[in-house]
């Protein structure tokens, strides 16, 4: 199986799970613990790899504050679409979402040296 086929398969699995995959509420406890452990501070730029429904991204944005930025990346477009709905329903101007493979991260130098947070 080629890498592209595997990536599409993984994206498909998570895409199909989106409807049952909990949003911020189900995982916020773990997101809060993770950003504390990663030592996210006010004004930090955070890279949330495999952001899914955004539990880590939302917690990181709260901790990084209005001067911080959070970039949430995920391979599954459906996950990002649901997370974008949550972003739109609140005041989250410091969070940006991008569809991308965690094994091939491509982000702009404008993001500086982000603090990576993720869960496995």
N, C-alpha and C positions, 0 to 999 in steps of 0.2 A: 504494500500500500504506500503510495507516495505521500510526501509531507502535506501537499495541498489537499489531498483526499482526506487525510487524517484531520487536518484543520477544519475542513468543511463538516466532517462527521462530528467533531467535538462541538462546533458552533451549532449544529443541528440538535444535538442532545440538549444543550443548555437553552436553545431557542424554544424547544418543545416544553421544557420544564418551567419556562417563565411564569406561566399562569399560577403554578403551585409553589413557586419559589418565593419565599417571604420577602417583603420589602424591608425597609429600615427597622420597623418595629420588632421583627423576629430576631434580628441579629445585632441590634444596637448595643446591647451589653458587651458583646465581643468586640464590636467596632470601637467602643469607648476604651476598653482595656488595651486594644492593639495600638491606638494612637498615643496612649500614655506610655506604653512600652517602647514605641518608636521615638518617643520624646519629641513629638510634634509641638512646636512652639508658635506663639503669635507671629504672624508674618511669613511663616514657612510656605514653601511650595511643596505639595505632596503629590506623589504619583501613586494612585491606587490601581494596582494591577489586578485584573479579573474582578472588576468592580461589581459585576452582577447587578443587584438591585440597589447598590449604593450605601449599604450600612457603614462601611468604613469611610467612604467619601463624605457622607453627611457629618459623621463624628469628627473627621479631620477638618472639615470646613468650620465647624463650631470652634474647634481648638485653635486653628490658625487665624481665625478672626477676619475682619474686613480687609486687612492688608495682605492676607495669605491667598493662596490659590490651590485648587485641587484639580488634578487631571485624572479622571476615571476612565480607564481603558478596559474593553472587554471584546472578546471575539464574537459574541452573540448579539446580533442587531436587535433581536426581540428584547433582550435584557436591557439594552441601552434605551430602547423606546419606552419601556415601562419606567425606568429611572428618570428619563427626561420628563415624563408626565408628573412625577413627584417633584422634580425641580421646578417645573412651571407652576405648580400649585402652592409654592412657598417662596420665600425670599432667599434664594441661593445664588447670588450673582458671582460668587467666587469658584463655582464648580463648573468645569467643562468636561464633556464626554466625547470620547473618540473610539470608533471601532478599530480594533487592532489586535493582532496576535501577540500574546505575552512573550512568545519566543522570538519575536522580531519587532521589538519596540522601536518606533521612529517618532521622536518628538523634537520639537524645535529647541534650539539653544536659548530661545527667549524664556523657556521654563527654568533656566538656570540649572541648579543641581538639586533636583527634588528629593525629598525624604520618601523612600519607597515604603508603602504599606500594602499588605495583602494577607490573605489567609489561604491555607492549603488544607 
